[in-house]
Structure formats: structure tokens, C-alpha cells
Amino acid sequence: MSGDFLPENSIVVGCGGVGLDLLATVAAFPQPDQKIRSTSFKIQGGGNTGNALTCAACLGLKPRIISKIADDTQGRSILDELQADGVDTSFIVVSKEGTSPFTYIIVDNQTKSRTCIYTPGFPPMKPDDLTESSLLSALNGTKIAYLDGRFHATALVVAHEAVRKNIPILMDAERPREGLDDLIKVVDYVVCAAQFPQVWTEAATVPKALVSMLLRLPKVKFVIVTLGKDGCIMLERTANEVPSTEEEMDVDKLLESLETKKNASINIPTCISSLATNLRADGIGTICGKLYIGTAENIPPHELIDTTGAGDAFVGAVLYAICANFATEKMLCFAANVAAAKCRALGARSGLPRYNDQRLASFME
């Protein structure tokens, strides 16, 4: 990935979850049967796709969202907020009956953690909810598609049409879900939560799991696993750059050697990468690729407010970086900066930086 020009019509289409978050900050997480008082409270839009596309809109992309809500108070609030943030909601299906999704979120000031209690919307989205003409309109002129794994049957219809139109797809694999195996086979890029690679592949370590994923998913160009305050690890496929006769490198040992190059005194996000090489995972196989470590910003404790939606902000920034043809190292540092900015405010969206934010100026030049 090289060159940093972002075309005017950088349209991204996302299919997946939206919702309403009810966030309460507490001094410390409550004990069972205890009554406590919140120190702050906020109602804000949520859902992986809603958040990631809001981030993309803040950065200057033109997002369209395919999802489903009900015609209730929550649903109207979800729509209004997405529209105000620059997300095209004309492909959201509104059910006359039922309820829109919502999540209670307890933000613990003591441990800087957040606990989510999710209530799904009803009725769920089905492929019949999305007409062919609506799907074709949504994908018209699209630069990249995004899936969060929800509404898997509908998402698969969107994915297959995107593949037909040669539109690359990024998937956020938060956890194994129904239908995920069918979806992940057709996507080009995967960003996943810390536990996902090992759970999905049953590999003993994260690096081995990443090798296993690229071997099992021949279409995937890279997999990024996000690790919260520990940053991220990325494995990028590098086709035919290394002769098959060249010596193989143990992927776990390579990660260990990259870890030793981290500089703990640098607070801003950095990226350390290997050369393209034949990476071996014992008992799994070998892939030609490059391994990267991205560090997270070391946020001062008094500035760290809430990590809700940090992963979604990271994904939104990766979508932008792909559209803007950022180099891989630049993409990982950029996404870490965007996620860190988000963590400085309550809720998944309040802290999202805009494209003209001074903190992003060095990336946008």
C-alpha cells in the first residue's frame, strides 16, 4: 500500500449491527446486590458497524449502512445520530413492529474497563429485507465493504455481490458467530479481537493462529489481531516475494525478536516489522509473509476515560487507510492514534477525531 491520495468519492458500505448504548460511569464495579450511584451518564449510538462507519465518516469517507432497527424511540435516535454524523442511512430497514437493539454499559473508573449487557433487536434482519435494487444501489461506486459478522445470511448476500463487483471486503471478527465461516472465506482483510485467532484455529499461540488463518483463507491479504493497550499484531501475505528455497523462520521466534525492538520510552504508537520471509508454524504449515507489531499510545491514566468502541474506531481508521493507500506501517500507527483519541471521551463516538484533527495532521499531509 503506497501513496496517500483519498479520492472524493470514497464510499464504504457496512453491513451489521447498530444500537443504542446507555453508558454509566462508576467509581468501582458494584458487588452483587449493591446499590451504587453513577458518576456520569450518556446515551449514544452504538453497534460495531454503526461505530466503525461513524469513525469513517469523521475521517472523510462517505459511509452507507445496511442494518435493521424498529420504529421505536431507540430506533429513531439511532437514525438521527448516524445521519447527523454523515452516515447514509437510506439502506437501513425499519420494522414497524418490534424493538431496536440496545446495550447497558458499565464503565469502571477504577480498572478502566467496561462491561456490556446487550439486548438484540427484534425481528432480526433477513436477506428478504434487502431488495436487489437496494443492494445494487448501496454497492454502486463503493470502494470497500465492511462486515461485522451480524445478520450473517444478509451479510453473505452483500458479500457475494461485492465479490462479483470486485469490491474488497474487510471483516471484523470479534468472536465466532453463526455463519462466520461462510463469510470469512470471501473477504480480503480481517481485523479480529484478541481471543479470536486461537479460538477459531485451535492453534497454541497467536502467531501460529495467524499463519493458520492465512493458510485456511487463501483470499485474505492480511489479518490484524487487536490487543487493547498492548497494540496489535498483523500478518500480511507477501505472494512470491521470497524464493521457496529460502530458509524458513519460526513465527513464534520471529514475534519474540520483534518484541525486543519495542521502545517502552516512546508513548506514541509505533510499528515494527519483519522482512518478507517464509514463516513456519510447527504442525500447521508455512506462509510467505511479513509480521508486524503495532504499539498502542500510552495514554496517561487521568486522560483515559472509556475504551468502549476502541476496536471499532481502529477498524474505521483501517477502512480509511485502505482507501487512502497508506503503507502498512502508517496504517497501523494511524489506526492506533484514532483509537487512542476515542478513549479520551465517554462512549464509542464522542472522542472520535475528525480528518482535520491536529493529532492526525502528520498522517493526512
Disulfide bonds with the S-S distance in Angstrom:
none
